[in-house]
Amino acid sequence: MSLTEKLLAPSARTALVDPMVRFRYAVDSAPNRTAVHGSDRTLTFAELDYRTRQVAGRLADHGIGRGARVGVSLHRGADLVVALLAVWRVGAAYVPLDPAYPQDRLTYMVESADVRTVLAEADSGTAWPTGVATISLADAVSTQATDPDVVAAESPSRIPPM
């Protein structure tokens, strides 16, 4: 049974479907359709998928995977959606860190959530605690990670069977 048939089957209407499976379905079904319209840019599903794979590949290069917690400190916009999907794509959980919060609060949140890596804007100016790696989202998207397909959504280890 194809992914489309599984998603459209009567049992799928009541079953929980992994968000990454639904995302891949949208990418495959309508790659040129608008996926995100933010104040900073508009992305099609194909563009969103490509950028998400790039960032996920960079996260994987840093050893981020299932069970890890990644801080995401970005303003609202298309880049925030890219970051959240990339974190999910590697099987990690994201910890939202509003860049407008005071430094003390951000430090407390990172330490209490045991965050070891933060995805942030290049010019954030936030001083993260010692031992916390910062990945600039702009750098993660502009440079090709080792192998973004390593964390492709179709990987059986990443998605439970439907």
C-alpha positions, 0 to 999 in steps of 0.5 A: 500500500502506498503512502497516499493510500495509507493516509487516505484509508478510513483507518488513517482518519482516526489514527495518529499520523506522524507529523513528518510523514504528513510533511513528506506527503505534502512535499510529494503531493504538491512540491510547488505549493506554498508551505510557509508565508512569513514576514521574511520569505515565502517557501514552497513545500520543495524549498521547505523540504530542501532547507529542512534537510540541510539544517537536519544534516548539520544537526546530525553532523553535530551528533544530534539525534533521537532523544537530544534537546535542541534550543531554537532561538529564532524570531517568528518567520519561515526560518523558525519553521525550517528549524523546528522541522529540522529538529524533528527530522533528526528525532530530537525535541526542540526547546523554544527560546524566545530571543526577546527573553532576558539573558538570565531567563534564557540561561536558566531555560537552557540549563534546566532543559539540559540543552547542548545545542542551540539553533540561533540567528547569526547576529543574536548576541546571546551568550549561551552557557559554557558547553552549549554549541551554537549553530547559526541557521544561516550557516546551516542552510548556506553550507551543505552538511555532510549528508542530509539524506542520512536523516531523510524522513523515509528512514525506518529508524525515524518513523514508526510504522503506520 
